[in-house]
Amino acid sequence: MSQSTQRLTYSAHVESTFTAYLSQLKGQQVTVQTTRGVLTGVLQQVGYDSIEVSIQHQVFAIRLMEIIWVTEARGV
């Protein structure tokens, strides 16, 4: 019997200006509007296809393609 291996390819649209802006907000309180709702927490990580936001000691990974807008969370 021969085993075949399947090769997977992953691609992501990278918006360098947006990720550069997000990188400037790293470590700050942010509000993120996604296609599923609004989240407010600390921006922990910025990747090429996602961000990580910490909310009350729980980390949420959010894909960039799901984000509508991001802003600094003032007065939270």
MMTF fields as JSON, N, C-alpha, C and O atoms, coordinates in Angstrom:
{
  "mmtfVersion": "1.0.0",
  "mmtfProducer": "UNKNOWN",
  "numBonds": 303,
  "numAtoms": 304,
  "numGroups": 76,
  "numChains": 1,
  "numModels": 1,
  "chainsPerModel": [1],
  "groupsPerChain": [76],
  "chainIdList": ["A"],
  "bondAtomList": [4, 2, 8, 6, 12, 10, 16, 14, 20, 18, 24, 22, 28, 26, 32, 30, 36, 34, 40, 38, 44, 42, 48, 46, 52, 50, 56, 54, 60, 58, 64, 62, 68, 66, 72, 70, 76, 74, 80, 78, 84, 82, 88, 86, 92, 90, 96, 94, 100, 98, 104, 102, 108, 106, 112, 110, 116, 114, 120, 118, 124, 122, 128, 126, 132, 130, 136, 134, 140, 138, 144, 142, 148, 146, 152, 150, 156, 154, 160, 158, 164, 162, 168, 166, 172, 170, 176, 174, 180, 178, 184, 182, 188, 186, 192, 190, 196, 194, 200, 198, 204, 202, 208, 206, 212, 210, 216, 214, 220, 218, 224, 222, 228, 226, 232, 230, 236, 234, 240, 238, 244, 242, 248, 246, 252, 250, 256, 254, 260, 258, 264, 262, 268, 266, 272, 270, 276, 274, 280, 278, 284, 282, 288, 286, 292, 290, 296, 294, 300, 298],
  "bondOrderList": [1, 1, 1, 1, 1, 1, 1, 1, 1, 1, 1, 1, 1, 1, 1, 1, 1, 1, 1, 1, 1, 1, 1, 1, 1, 1, 1, 1, 1, 1, 1, 1, 1, 1, 1, 1, 1, 1, 1, 1, 1, 1, 1, 1, 1, 1, 1, 1, 1, 1, 1, 1, 1, 1, 1, 1, 1, 1, 1, 1, 1, 1, 1, 1, 1, 1, 1, 1, 1, 1, 1, 1, 1, 1, 1],
  "groupList": [{"groupName": "MET", "atomNameList": ["N", "CA", "C", "O"], "elementList": ["N", "C", "C", "O"], "formalChargeList": [0, 0, 0, 0], "bondAtomList": [1, 0, 2, 1, 3, 2], "bondOrderList": [1, 1, 2], "singleLetterCode": "M", "chemCompType": "L-PEPTIDE LINKING"}, {"groupName": "SER", "atomNameList": ["N", "CA", "C", "O"], "elementList": ["N", "C", "C", "O"], "formalChargeList": [0, 0, 0, 0], "bondAtomList": [1, 0, 2, 1, 3, 2], "bondOrderList": [1, 1, 2], "singleLetterCode": "S", "chemCompType": "L-PEPTIDE LINKING"}, {"groupName": "GLN", "atomNameList": ["N", "CA", "C", "O"], "elementList": ["N", "C", "C", "O"], "formalChargeList": [0, 0, 0, 0], "bondAtomList": [1, 0, 2, 1, 3, 2], "bondOrderList": [1, 1, 2], "singleLetterCode": "Q", "chemCompType": "L-PEPTIDE LINKING"}, {"groupName": "THR", "atomNameList": ["N", "CA", "C", "O"], "elementList": ["N", "C", "C", "O"], "formalChargeList": [0, 0, 0, 0], "bondAtomList": [1, 0, 2, 1, 3, 2], "bondOrderList": [1, 1, 2], "singleLetterCode": "T", "chemCompType": "L-PEPTIDE LINKING"}, {"groupName": "ARG", "atomNameList": ["N", "CA", "C", "O"], "elementList": ["N", "C", "C", "O"], "formalChargeList": [0, 0, 0, 0], "bondAtomList": [1, 0, 2, 1, 3, 2], "bondOrderList": [1, 1, 2], "singleLetterCode": "R", "chemCompType": "L-PEPTIDE LINKING"}, {"groupName": "LEU", "atomNameList": ["N", "CA", "C", "O"], "elementList": ["N", "C", "C", "O"], "formalChargeList": [0, 0, 0, 0], "bondAtomList": [1, 0, 2, 1, 3, 2], "bondOrderList": [1, 1, 2], "singleLetterCode": "L", "chemCompType": "L-PEPTIDE LINKING"}, {"groupName": "TYR", "atomNameList": ["N", "CA", "C", "O"], "elementList": ["N", "C", "C", "O"], "formalChargeList": [0, 0, 0, 0], "bondAtomList": [1, 0, 2, 1, 3, 2], "bondOrderList": [1, 1, 2], "singleLetterCode": "Y", "chemCompType": "L-PEPTIDE LINKING"}, {"groupName": "ALA", "atomNameList": ["N", "CA", "C", "O"], "elementList": ["N", "C", "C", "O"], "formalChargeList": [0, 0, 0, 0], "bondAtomList": [1, 0, 2, 1, 3, 2], "bondOrderList": [1, 1, 2], "singleLetterCode": "A", "chemCompType": "L-PEPTIDE LINKING"}, {"groupName": "HIS", "atomNameList": ["N", "CA", "C", "O"], "elementList": ["N", "C", "C", "O"], "formalChargeList": [0, 0, 0, 0], "bondAtomList": [1, 0, 2, 1, 3, 2], "bondOrderList": [1, 1, 2], "singleLetterCode": "H", "chemCompType": "L-PEPTIDE LINKING"}, {"groupName": "VAL", "atomNameList": ["N", "CA", "C", "O"], "elementList": ["N", "C", "C", "O"], "formalChargeList": [0, 0, 0, 0], "bondAtomList": [1, 0, 2, 1, 3, 2], "bondOrderList": [1, 1, 2], "singleLetterCode": "V", "chemCompType": "L-PEPTIDE LINKING"}, {"groupName": "GLU", "atomNameList": ["N", "CA", "C", "O"], "elementList": ["N", "C", "C", "O"], "formalChargeList": [0, 0, 0, 0], "bondAtomList": [1, 0, 2, 1, 3, 2], "bondOrderList": [1, 1, 2], "singleLetterCode": "E", "chemCompType": "L-PEPTIDE LINKING"}, {"groupName": "PHE", "atomNameList": ["N", "CA", "C", "O"], "elementList": ["N", "C", "C", "O"], "formalChargeList": [0, 0, 0, 0], "bondAtomList": [1, 0, 2, 1, 3, 2], "bondOrderList": [1, 1, 2], "singleLetterCode": "F", "chemCompType": "L-PEPTIDE LINKING"}, {"groupName": "LYS", "atomNameList": ["N", "CA", "C", "O"], "elementList": ["N", "C", "C", "O"], "formalChargeList": [0, 0, 0, 0], "bondAtomList": [1, 0, 2, 1, 3, 2], "bondOrderList": [1, 1, 2], "singleLetterCode": "K", "chemCompType": "L-PEPTIDE LINKING"}, {"groupName": "GLY", "atomNameList": ["N", "CA", "C", "O"], "elementList": ["N", "C", "C", "O"], "formalChargeList": [0, 0, 0, 0], "bondAtomList": [1, 0, 2, 1, 3, 2], "bondOrderList": [1, 1, 2], "singleLetterCode": "G", "chemCompType": "PEPTIDE LINKING"}, {"groupName": "ASP", "atomNameList": ["N", "CA", "C", "O"], "elementList": ["N", "C", "C", "O"], "formalChargeList": [0, 0, 0, 0], "bondAtomList": [1, 0, 2, 1, 3, 2], "bondOrderList": [1, 1, 2], "singleLetterCode": "D", "chemCompType": "L-PEPTIDE LINKING"}, {"groupName": "ILE", "atomNameList": ["N", "CA", "C", "O"], "elementList": ["N", "C", "C", "O"], "formalChargeList": [0, 0, 0, 0], "bondAtomList": [1, 0, 2, 1, 3, 2], "bondOrderList": [1, 1, 2], "singleLetterCode": "I", "chemCompType": "L-PEPTIDE LINKING"}, {"groupName": "TRP", "atomNameList": ["N", "CA", "C", "O"], "elementList": ["N", "C", "C", "O"], "formalChargeList": [0, 0, 0, 0], "bondAtomList": [1, 0, 2, 1, 3, 2], "bondOrderList": [1, 1, 2], "singleLetterCode": "W", "chemCompType": "L-PEPTIDE LINKING"}],
  "groupTypeList": [0, 1, 2, 1, 3, 2, 4, 5, 3, 6, 1, 7, 8, 9, 10, 1, 3, 11, 3, 7, 6, 5, 1, 2, 5, 12, 13, 2, 2, 9, 3, 9, 2, 3, 3, 4, 13, 9, 5, 3, 13, 9, 5, 2, 2, 9, 13, 6, 14, 1, 15, 10, 9, 1, 15, 2, 8, 2, 9, 11, 7, 15, 4, 5, 0, 10, 15, 15, 16, 9, 3, 10, 7, 4, 13, 9],
  "groupIdList": [1, 2, 3, 4, 5, 6, 7, 8, 9, 10, 11, 12, 13, 14, 15, 16, 17, 18, 19, 20, 21, 22, 23, 24, 25, 26, 27, 28, 29, 30, 31, 32, 33, 34, 35, 36, 37, 38, 39, 40, 41, 42, 43, 44, 45, 46, 47, 48, 49, 50, 51, 52, 53, 54, 55, 56, 57, 58, 59, 60, 61, 62, 63, 64, 65, 66, 67, 68, 69, 70, 71, 72, 73, 74, 75, 76],
  "secStructList": [7, 7, 7, 7, 7, 7, 7, 7, 7, 7, 7, 7, 7, 7, 7, 2, 2, 2, 2, 2, 2, 2, 2, 2, 6, 6, 6, 1, 3, 3, 3, 3, 3, 3, 6, 6, 3, 3, 3, 3, 3, 3, 3, 3, 3, 3, 7, 1, 1, 3, 3, 3, 3, 3, 3, 6, 6, 3, 3, 3, 3, 3, 3, 4, 4, 4, 3, 3, 3, 3, 3, 3, 7, 6, 6, 7],
  "xCoordList": [0.835, 0.0, 0.88, 1.87, 0.51, 1.263, 0.433, -0.791, 1.133, 0.467, 0.708, 1.826, -0.316, -0.141, -0.229, -0.979, 0.53, 0.474, -0.167, 0.066, -0.956, -1.652, -0.945, -0.698, -0.631, 0.029, -1.03, -1.872, -0.972, -1.904, -1.196, -0.029, -1.894, -1.361, -2.289, -3.51, -1.692, -2.463, -2.034, -0.842, -2.998, -2.673, -3.553, -4.678, -3.022, -3.764, -3.462, -2.329, -4.484, -4.308, -3.737, -4.348, -2.58, -1.923, -2.058, -1.691, -2.586, -2.712, -1.655, -1.875, -0.503, 0.645, 0.384, 0.879, -0.368, -0.669, -1.521, -1.293, -2.5, -3.379, -2.608, -2.76, -1.785, -1.014, 0.018, 0.314, 0.573, 1.503, 0.769, 1.301, -0.454, -1.273, -1.575, -1.457, -1.963, -2.256, -1.021, -1.133, 0.147, 1.394, 1.661, 2.217, 1.278, 1.45, 0.542, 0.84, -0.548, -1.514, -1.213, -1.9, -0.219, 0.102, 0.365, 1.124, -0.275, -0.141, -1.145, -1.176, -1.962, -2.95, -4.361, -4.626, -5.255, -6.675, -7.218, -7.039, -7.874, -8.459, -9.905, -10.305, -10.666, -12.005, -11.975, -11.528, -12.454, -12.415, -13.842, -14.55, -14.261, -15.561, -15.314, -14.56, -15.954, -15.829, -17.183, -18.184, -17.185, -18.441, -19.386, -20.569, -18.873, -19.681, -20.054, -20.905, -19.417, -19.708, -18.506, -17.522, -18.604, -17.558, -16.847, -17.492, -15.508, -14.694, -13.81, -13.285, -13.634, -12.707, -11.777, -12.219, -10.474, -9.472, -8.086, -7.94, -7.063, -5.677, -5.188, -5.289, -4.658, -4.092, -2.752, -1.791, -2.688, -1.495, -0.524, 0.681, -1.04, -0.202, -0.819, -2.037, 0.053, -0.371, 0.358, 1.588, -0.396, 0.192, -0.153, -0.825, 0.301, 0.029, -1.419, -1.896, -2.135, -3.522, -4.485, -5.679, -3.971, -4.84, -4.224, -3.046, -5.057, -4.595, -5.073, -5.98, -4.45, -4.887, -5.25, -4.455, -6.462, -6.955, -7.266, -7.984, -6.719, -6.944, -8.072, -8.028, -9.083, -10.227, -10.406, -10.742, -10.184, -10.328, -9.61, -10.212, -8.335, -7.447, -7.786, -7.272, -8.626, -8.928, -8.496, -8.808, -7.767, -7.23, -8.116, -8.468, -8.464, -9.275, -8.431, -7.818, -8.397, -7.733, -8.784, -9.836, -8.48, -9.421, -8.735, -7.685, -9.32, -8.752, -8.942, -10.003, -7.91, -7.973, -9.128, -9.726, -9.448, -10.533, -11.906, -12.872, -12.001, -13.251, -13.366, -14.418, -12.281, -12.265, -12.811, -12.42, -13.718, -14.274, -13.499, -13.089, -13.293, -12.474, -11.879, -12.352, -10.818, -10.137, -9.825, -9.446, -9.984, -9.615, -9.09, -9.343, -8.361, -7.94, -9.181, -10.084, -9.226, -10.357, -10.05, -9.21, -10.702, -10.468, -11.486, -12.679, -10.996, -11.874, -12.474, -13.524, -11.817, -12.346, -11.69, -11.994],
  "yCoordList": [-1.182, 0.0, 1.245, 1.324, 2.19, 3.438, 4.519, 4.57, 5.359, 6.483, 7.724, 7.969, 8.487, 9.746, 10.883, 10.817, 11.905, 13.082, 14.215, 14.393, 14.954, 16.067, 17.358, 17.606, 18.155, 19.43, 20.528, 20.687, 21.279, 22.368, 23.695, 23.854, 24.62, 25.951, 26.958, 26.886, 27.891, 28.917, 30.272, 30.544, 31.106, 32.466, 33.446, 33.127, 34.641, 35.677, 37.02, 37.301, 37.833, 39.187, 40.027, 40.126, 40.626, 41.406, 42.892, 43.337, 43.636, 45.078, 45.72, 45.928, 46.031, 46.49, 47.794, 47.962, 48.71, 49.97, 49.71, 50.308, 48.821, 48.486, 47.758, 48.081, 46.786, 46.051, 46.957, 46.779, 47.927, 48.892, 49.744, 50.001, 50.18, 50.941, 50.095, 50.577, 48.841, 47.959, 47.759, 47.718, 47.636, 47.448, 48.632, 48.452, 49.834, 51.018, 50.964, 51.588, 50.233, 50.124, 48.952, 48.784, 48.15, 46.956, 47.345, 48.273, 46.621, 46.879, 47.88, 48.135, 48.449, 49.451, 48.866, 47.83, 49.562, 49.215, 49.636, 50.779, 48.721, 49.015, 48.536, 47.653, 49.131, 48.661, 48.191, 48.915, 46.967, 46.343, 46.026, 45.279, 46.588, 46.252, 45.14, 45.315, 43.987, 42.864, 42.607, 43.249, 41.666, 41.283, 40.599, 40.434, 40.198, 39.512, 40.383, 39.999, 41.568, 42.427, 43.272, 43.35, 43.909, 44.809, 44.179, 43.632, 44.258, 43.778, 44.911, 45.67, 45.039, 46.012, 45.274, 44.573, 45.442, 44.789, 45.262, 46.216, 44.596, 44.963, 44.207, 42.983, 44.959, 44.348, 43.723, 44.433, 42.393, 41.665, 41.386, 41.589, 40.925, 40.519, 40.986, 41.112, 41.24, 41.576, 40.638, 40.639, 39.837, 38.928, 39.376, 40.39, 38.628, 39.006, 38.746, 39.311, 37.894, 37.601, 37.665, 37.413, 38.003, 38.051, 38.92, 39.273, 39.253, 39.933, 39.131, 38.305, 39.389, 38.792, 39.918, 40.825, 39.845, 40.838, 40.122, 39.122, 40.642, 40.072, 40.828, 42.05, 40.071, 40.64, 39.855, 38.672, 40.505, 39.875, 38.527, 37.515, 38.515, 37.352, 36.243, 35.13, 36.53, 35.575, 36.203, 37.36, 35.424, 35.94, 35.498, 34.325, 36.46, 36.196, 36.45, 37.509, 35.503, 35.664, 36.125, 35.504, 37.22, 37.802, 37.907, 38.538, 37.298, 37.373, 38.775, 39.379, 39.291, 40.642, 40.805, 41.878, 39.762, 39.871, 40.044, 40.394, 39.801, 39.974, 41.349, 41.698, 42.138, 43.439, 44.521, 44.618, 45.33, 46.465, 47.731, 48.476, 47.981, 49.106, 48.824, 47.961, 49.582, 49.499, 50.918, 51.76, 51.183, 52.485, 52.296, 51.273, 53.286, 53.256, 53.37, 54.15, 52.603, 52.657, 53.706, 53.49, 54.808, 55.924, 55.871, 55.665, 56.058, 56.125, 54.793, 54.755, 53.694, 52.373, 51.902, 50.811],
  "zCoordList": [0.0, 0.0, 0.0, 0.727, -0.806, -0.814, -0.136, -0.256, 0.564, 1.215, 0.376, -0.075, 0.173, -0.536, 0.463, 1.437, 0.214, 1.073, 0.3, -0.896, 0.991, 0.371, 0.762, 1.942, -0.207, 0.04, 0.15, -0.733, 1.245, 1.47, 1.255, 1.613, 0.683, 0.473, 1.143, 1.008, 1.864, 2.557, 2.021, 1.875, 1.735, 1.319, 2.072, 2.457, 2.274, 2.982, 2.339, 1.95, 2.237, 1.738, 2.875, 3.939, 2.66, 3.703, 3.372, 2.285, 4.321, 4.172, 5.062, 6.255, 4.468, 5.255, 6.001, 7.116, 5.427, 6.112, 7.349, 8.4, 7.226, 8.349, 9.445, 10.623, 9.075, 10.087, 10.754, 11.936, 10.019, 10.622, 11.664, 12.743, 11.338, 12.286, 13.53, 14.656, 13.319, 14.441, 15.313, 16.538, 14.705, 15.459, 16.379, 17.462, 15.971, 16.812, 18.04, 19.058, 17.952, 19.056, 19.986, 20.994, 19.68, 20.476, 21.938, 22.219, 22.855, 24.283, 24.814, 26.018, 23.955, 24.364, 24.359, 23.75, 25.058, 25.018, 23.66, 23.241, 22.98, 21.676, 21.641, 22.4, 20.756, 20.444, 19.006, 18.116, 18.779, 17.462, 17.026, 17.703, 15.908, 15.315, 14.311, 13.355, 14.531, 13.604, 12.945, 13.264, 12.034, 11.39, 12.372, 12.076, 13.546, 14.554, 15.749, 16.551, 15.88, 17.015, 17.395, 16.659, 18.571, 19.045, 20.24, 21.135, 20.25, 21.36, 21.836, 21.021, 23.151, 23.717, 24.664, 25.575, 24.433, 25.26, 24.875, 24.11, 25.405, 25.137, 23.906, 23.828, 22.95, 21.739, 22.103, 22.401, 22.078, 22.505, 21.358, 21.503, 20.229, 19.097, 17.79, 17.663, 16.82, 15.463, 14.519, 14.463, 13.779, 12.799, 11.394, 11.204, 10.419, 9.033, 8.641, 7.657, 9.398, 9.056, 10.233, 10.072, 11.425, 12.603, 13.695, 13.648, 14.678, 15.882, 17.09, 16.985, 18.237, 19.492, 20.45, 20.696, 20.986, 21.932, 23.24, 23.257, 24.335, 25.66, 26.354, 26.496, 26.781, 27.484, 28.779, 28.748, 29.908, 31.227, 31.289, 31.648, 30.942, 31.022, 30.02, 30.135, 29.061, 27.997, 26.677, 26.4, 25.858, 24.6, 23.439, 23.315, 22.598, 21.418, 20.168, 20.038, 19.268, 17.981, 16.978, 16.828, 16.297, 15.34, 13.993, 13.871, 12.996, 11.649, 11.086, 11.25, 10.42, 9.868, 8.893, 8.819, 8.148, 7.176, 7.832, 7.154, 9.145, 9.885, 10.531, 11.066, 10.485, 11.148, 10.223, 9.06, 10.76, 10.029, 10.383, 9.493, 11.687, 12.123, 13.495, 14.235, 13.817, 15.119, 15.563, 14.749, 16.845, 17.4, 18.819, 19.455, 19.302, 20.702, 21.574, 21.274, 22.639, 23.573, 24.614, 25.488, 24.533, 25.47, 26.602, 26.378, 27.809, 28.966, 29.369, 30.009, 29.0, 29.368, 30.632, 31.114]
}
